[in-house]
Amino acid sequence: MSGSAVARRGVSRWLRRGPWETGAMTLIGGGIIMLVQPWSIDLYSYSFATILAGTVGYVIVSHFPE
C-alpha cells in the first residue's frame, strides 16, 4: 500500500458524515436553547452566531462521504 493511499484512508476516516452531522445538529440545538432561555443576555446575544455556525457546518458536512 502506498503512502498516499494510507493518508487518504486516514483522512476519509475523519471526514465521515455521521459524527460531524451529529455535532452540527447539537450546535444548532444549543443555539436555539441559548435563544429561548430567559436568564442571560450574553447567551442570547451569541445565539444567532451559534445557530449560524451550526447551519453552515451542517451544509459543509452534508457533502462528506458516508
C-alpha positions as CSV (number, residue, x, y, z in Angstrom):
1,M,0.0,0.0,0.0
2,S,1.4,3.4,-1.0
3,G,1.8,6.3,1.4
4,S,-0.9,8.3,-0.3
5,A,-3.4,5.5,0.0
6,V,-2.8,5.3,3.7
7,A,-3.1,9.1,4.1
8,R,-6.3,9.1,2.1
9,R,-7.7,6.3,4.2
10,G,-6.8,8.3,7.4
11,V,-8.4,11.4,6.1
12,S,-11.6,9.6,5.0
13,R,-11.9,8.1,8.4
14,W,-12.0,11.6,9.9
15,L,-14.3,13.0,7.3
16,R,-17.3,10.6,7.8
17,R,-20.7,12.3,7.7
18,G,-22.3,10.7,10.8
19,P,-20.4,12.2,13.8
20,W,-20.0,15.6,12.2
21,E,-23.7,15.9,11.4
22,T,-24.5,15.0,15.0
23,G,-22.1,17.7,16.2
24,A,-23.6,20.3,13.8
25,M,-27.2,19.4,14.9
26,T,-26.1,19.6,18.5
27,L,-24.6,23.1,17.9
28,I,-27.9,24.2,16.2
29,G,-29.9,22.9,19.1
30,G,-27.6,24.6,21.6
31,G,-28.1,27.9,19.8
32,I,-31.8,27.5,19.9
33,I,-31.7,26.8,23.7
34,M,-29.5,29.9,24.0
35,L,-32.1,31.9,22.1
36,V,-35.1,31.0,24.2
37,Q,-33.5,31.0,27.7
38,P,-34.6,33.9,29.9
39,W,-31.5,34.2,32.3
40,S,-28.5,35.5,30.4
41,I,-28.3,38.3,27.9
42,D,-24.8,37.1,26.9
43,L,-26.1,33.7,25.9
44,Y,-28.9,35.3,24.0
45,S,-26.5,37.6,22.1
46,Y,-24.3,34.7,20.9
47,S,-27.3,32.5,20.0
48,F,-27.6,33.7,16.4
49,A,-23.9,33.2,15.7
50,T,-24.1,29.7,17.2
51,I,-27.1,28.8,15.1
52,L,-25.4,30.2,12.0
53,A,-22.2,28.3,12.7
54,G,-24.1,25.1,13.2
55,T,-26.1,25.6,10.0
56,V,-23.0,26.4,7.9
57,G,-21.3,23.4,9.4
58,Y,-24.2,21.1,8.6
59,V,-24.2,22.3,4.9
60,I,-20.5,21.6,4.6
61,V,-20.7,18.2,6.4
62,S,-23.6,17.1,4.2
63,H,-21.1,16.9,1.3
64,F,-18.8,14.5,3.3
65,P,-18.8,10.8,2.3
66,E,-20.8,8.3,4.3
